[in-house]
Amino acid sequence: MDTSVLRKAGLTESQAKGYLALVEHGALTPTELAEHTGETRTNAYAIADKLVELGLATKANSPKNTYEAESPAKLKQLLISKQHAIKAASDELAGLLPQLMSVYRLTNNRPGVLYLEGIDSLRLIYDDIIKTGQTLRIFPSAHDRDDPEITAAIDRQIDRQRKASIKTESLIRQEVFAQFTGAQDDLFEARPAAFGELETQILLYGDNVAMTTFQNGVVSTIITSPLIAQTFEQLFATLWGRSDASGTKNDATNR
C-alpha cells in the first residue's frame, strides 16, 4: 500500500511501512516487522515503540514482545493532534515575529516587511500595539467594520488599549466624523480628515506601519522601519494640523 498519505499525516517512511505491515499481517514481533518492512531489527524495535507512542500500536504483554496495530481511525486523531500543534506553534511564532523583525532591522539596517492573511494578522498587530505601548495613529478604512467578527475584534482592542492607557488619534472622514465627537477624551481624539474614503486602513505605532485591506479577506502588510514610520507620521501630523477636534479647519496651518 502507498505510504504517501500516512507520511502526510506526520509519519516517517519507516513508521508508515511499519504501521501498514501491522495492519496487513496482524500482531508481529520486531524481528517479523523487520522482515516485512526491509528495516534492520534495531530499527524495527524503534519503529514499533514509536508507533505505540503515537497511539497507532499496542505492545502485548507476552514473551514474544508482539506489536499490534490500533484502528486506522487513530490516524485521523493523530492528524488532528498535529494540526493543533501546528496552530499552537503558529500562534507562538506570531507573538515572536514583531520582536524578531525589530532585531533583524537593527542588525541588518533594513526594513522588516511582514505579509499576513486572515483575521489573525489583525490580532498580531493588536498585540504588538499593546507591547509597544506608544500612541496609536489611525488612517481608517471605509471597510474596517463591514464584517461582524472584525468589528468585535476592533472593539476588544479598543478596550485593551484603554486599559493599557494607550492614546489613540484618528483622522475620520468628514461625513462620519460627527459620530465620534461625543466619544473623545484623554485617550481618544479624532479630527476630520482632508480626504475621502480610504480602501486601506493604516496604523502607525512605534517604528511600525501596518496596512490592512478588508474587501477580499483580511490582508495585512507590516513594515518595521524608523524612516518609513517617520514619513507616515509626518503625513499624519500635517493632516492632523489642518483641523481641530471640533471639525473646524485650522486656518493658520492652511496659509
C-alpha positions as CSV (number, residue, x, y, z in Angstrom):
1,M,0.0,0.0,0.0
2,D,1.1,3.6,-0.7
3,T,2.7,5.3,2.3
4,S,2.4,8.9,1.0
5,V,-0.9,9.6,2.7
6,L,0.5,8.3,6.0
7,R,3.6,10.5,5.6
8,K,1.3,13.5,5.1
9,A,-0.3,12.6,8.4
10,G,3.1,13.0,10.1
11,L,4.7,9.6,9.9
12,T,8.1,8.9,8.5
13,E,8.5,6.5,5.7
14,S,9.7,3.8,8.0
15,Q,6.9,4.4,10.5
16,A,4.3,4.3,7.7
17,K,5.7,1.0,6.4
18,G,5.7,-0.4,9.9
19,Y,2.1,0.6,10.6
20,L,0.9,-0.8,7.3
21,A,2.7,-4.1,8.0
22,L,0.9,-4.4,11.3
23,V,-2.4,-3.6,9.6
24,E,-1.9,-6.2,6.9
25,H,-0.3,-9.0,8.9
26,G,-1.7,-8.6,12.4
27,A,0.5,-8.9,15.5
28,L,4.2,-9.0,14.7
29,T,7.4,-9.2,16.7
30,P,10.1,-6.7,15.9
31,T,12.0,-9.4,14.0
32,E,8.9,-10.1,11.9
33,L,8.3,-6.4,11.4
34,A,11.9,-6.0,10.1
35,E,11.3,-8.8,7.6
36,H,8.1,-7.2,6.3
37,T,9.5,-3.6,6.1
38,G,13.0,-4.2,5.0
39,E,14.3,-2.4,8.0
40,T,17.0,-3.7,10.4
41,R,15.8,-5.4,13.5
42,T,17.2,-2.5,15.6
43,N,15.2,0.0,13.6
44,A,12.1,-2.3,13.8
45,Y,12.2,-2.1,17.6
46,A,12.4,1.8,17.4
47,I,9.6,1.9,14.8
48,A,7.3,-0.3,16.9
49,D,7.9,1.7,20.1
50,K,7.3,5.0,18.2
51,L,4.0,3.7,16.8
52,V,3.0,2.8,20.4
53,E,4.0,6.4,21.5
54,L,1.8,7.8,18.7
55,G,-1.1,5.7,19.7
56,L,-1.1,3.7,16.5
57,A,0.0,0.3,18.0
58,T,-0.1,-1.6,21.3
59,K,2.5,-3.9,22.8
60,A,1.3,-7.2,24.0
61,N,2.4,-8.5,27.4
62,S,3.9,-11.7,26.2
63,P,7.4,-13.3,26.0
64,K,7.5,-12.6,22.2
65,N,7.0,-8.8,22.6
66,T,4.5,-8.7,19.8
67,Y,3.0,-5.4,18.5
68,E,-0.5,-5.0,17.1
69,A,-1.9,-2.1,15.1
70,E,-4.6,0.2,16.5
71,S,-7.6,1.1,14.4
72,P,-6.8,3.2,11.3
73,A,-9.3,5.7,12.8
74,K,-6.4,6.7,15.1
75,L,-4.7,8.2,12.1
76,K,-7.4,10.9,11.9
77,Q,-6.9,11.6,15.6
78,L,-3.1,11.8,15.0
79,L,-3.6,14.3,12.2
80,I,-5.9,16.5,14.4
81,S,-3.3,16.5,17.1
82,K,-0.7,17.6,14.5
83,Q,-3.0,20.4,13.4
84,H,-3.4,21.6,16.9
85,A,0.3,21.5,17.5
86,I,0.9,23.5,14.3
87,K,-1.7,26.0,15.3
88,A,-0.1,26.5,18.7
89,A,3.3,26.9,17.1
90,S,1.9,29.4,14.6
91,D,0.4,31.4,17.4
92,E,3.7,31.4,19.4
93,L,5.6,32.4,16.2
94,A,3.1,35.2,15.6
95,G,3.8,36.6,19.0
96,L,7.5,36.5,18.5
97,L,7.6,37.9,14.9
98,P,7.5,41.6,15.8
99,Q,10.4,41.3,18.1
100,L,12.4,39.3,15.6
101,M,11.6,41.9,12.9
102,S,12.9,44.7,15.2
103,V,16.1,42.7,15.9
104,Y,16.5,42.0,12.2
105,R,16.2,45.7,11.4
106,L,18.8,46.7,14.0
107,T,21.2,44.0,12.9
108,N,20.8,44.5,9.1
109,N,19.8,48.1,9.0
110,R,17.0,47.2,6.6
111,P,13.2,47.5,6.9
112,G,11.4,44.4,8.1
113,V,8.3,43.6,6.0
114,L,5.7,41.0,7.0
115,Y,2.8,39.9,4.8
116,L,-0.1,38.1,6.5
117,E,-3.6,37.0,5.6
118,G,-6.6,36.4,7.8
119,I,-8.0,38.0,11.0
120,D,-5.0,36.6,12.9
121,S,-2.9,39.2,11.2
122,L,-5.0,41.8,13.0
123,R,-4.5,40.1,16.3
124,L,-0.8,40.1,15.8
125,I,-0.8,43.8,15.1
126,Y,-3.1,44.5,18.1
127,D,-0.8,42.5,20.4
128,D,2.2,44.4,19.1
129,I,0.4,47.7,19.7
130,I,-0.1,46.7,23.4
131,K,3.6,45.7,23.7
132,T,4.8,48.9,22.1
133,G,2.6,51.0,24.4
134,Q,3.0,54.1,22.3
135,T,0.4,56.4,20.8
136,L,-1.6,54.8,18.0
137,R,-2.4,56.9,15.0
138,I,-5.0,55.7,12.5
139,F,-6.0,56.3,8.9
140,P,-9.2,54.3,9.0
141,S,-10.5,52.3,6.1
142,A,-14.1,52.7,4.9
143,H,-14.4,48.9,5.2
144,D,-12.8,48.1,8.5
145,R,-16.2,47.4,10.2
146,D,-18.0,45.6,7.3
147,D,-17.6,42.2,9.0
148,P,-19.1,41.5,12.4
149,E,-16.1,39.4,13.5
150,I,-13.7,42.2,12.6
151,T,-15.9,44.7,14.3
152,A,-15.9,42.6,17.5
153,A,-12.1,42.3,17.3
154,I,-11.7,46.1,16.9
155,D,-14.0,46.8,19.9
156,R,-12.0,44.3,22.0
157,Q,-8.8,46.0,21.0
158,I,-10.1,49.5,21.9
159,D,-10.9,48.2,25.4
160,R,-7.4,46.6,25.7
161,Q,-5.8,49.9,24.6
162,R,-7.8,51.9,27.1
163,K,-6.9,49.6,29.9
164,A,-3.2,49.9,28.9
165,S,-3.6,53.8,28.8
166,I,-2.6,53.9,25.1
167,K,-3.7,57.1,23.4
168,T,-5.3,56.9,20.0
169,E,-5.5,59.6,17.4
170,S,-7.7,59.0,14.3
171,L,-8.4,61.0,11.2
172,I,-12.0,60.4,10.4
173,R,-13.6,61.3,7.1
174,Q,-15.8,64.3,7.3
175,E,-19.1,62.6,6.5
176,V,-18.9,60.3,9.6
177,F,-16.9,62.5,11.9
178,A,-20.0,63.6,13.9
179,Q,-20.4,60.1,15.2
180,F,-17.2,60.3,17.1
181,T,-17.4,63.8,18.7
182,G,-19.0,62.5,21.9
183,A,-16.5,59.7,22.3
184,Q,-13.4,61.9,22.7
185,D,-11.5,62.0,25.9
186,D,-7.9,61.9,27.2
187,L,-7.3,58.5,25.5
188,F,-9.1,59.1,22.2
189,E,-9.0,62.1,19.9
190,A,-10.4,62.3,16.4
191,R,-10.3,65.0,13.8
192,P,-12.0,65.3,10.4
193,A,-9.8,64.2,7.6
194,A,-9.0,66.2,4.5
195,F,-9.6,63.2,2.3
196,G,-12.5,60.8,1.5
197,E,-12.9,57.1,1.8
198,L,-9.7,55.0,2.1
199,E,-9.6,51.4,0.8
200,T,-6.8,50.5,3.2
201,Q,-6.5,51.0,7.0
202,I,-3.1,52.4,8.1
203,L,-2.0,52.1,11.7
204,L,1.1,53.9,13.0
205,Y,2.7,52.8,16.2
206,G,6.4,53.0,17.3
207,D,8.6,52.2,14.3
208,N,5.8,50.3,12.6
209,V,3.4,51.0,9.7
210,A,0.6,48.3,9.5
211,M,-1.6,48.5,6.4
212,T,-4.7,46.3,6.1
213,T,-7.3,45.7,3.4
214,F,-10.7,44.1,4.2
215,Q,-12.6,43.8,1.0
216,N,-11.3,40.4,-0.2
217,G,-10.5,38.9,3.1
218,V,-8.2,40.4,5.7
219,V,-4.7,41.1,4.3
220,S,-2.1,43.0,6.3
221,T,1.4,44.3,5.5
222,I,3.5,45.3,8.4
223,I,6.7,47.4,7.8
224,T,9.1,47.9,10.7
225,S,11.4,50.9,9.8
226,P,12.0,54.2,11.7
227,L,12.5,56.1,8.5
228,I,9.3,54.8,6.8
229,A,7.3,55.2,10.1
230,Q,8.6,58.8,10.5
231,T,7.5,59.6,6.9
232,F,3.9,58.4,7.6
233,E,4.0,60.2,11.0
234,Q,4.8,63.4,9.2
235,L,2.0,62.9,6.7
236,F,-0.4,62.2,9.6
237,A,0.8,65.3,11.6
238,T,0.3,67.6,8.5
239,L,-3.3,66.4,8.0
240,W,-3.9,66.4,11.8
241,G,-2.8,70.1,11.9
242,R,-5.4,71.1,9.3
243,S,-8.4,70.5,11.6
244,D,-9.2,70.7,15.4
245,A,-11.3,68.2,17.4
246,S,-14.5,70.3,16.7
247,G,-14.1,69.8,13.0
248,T,-13.2,73.4,12.3
249,K,-10.4,74.0,9.8
250,N,-7.2,75.5,11.3
251,D,-6.6,78.5,9.1
252,A,-3.1,79.0,10.4
253,T,-2.0,75.7,9.1
254,N,-3.5,76.3,5.6
255,R,-1.8,79.5,4.8
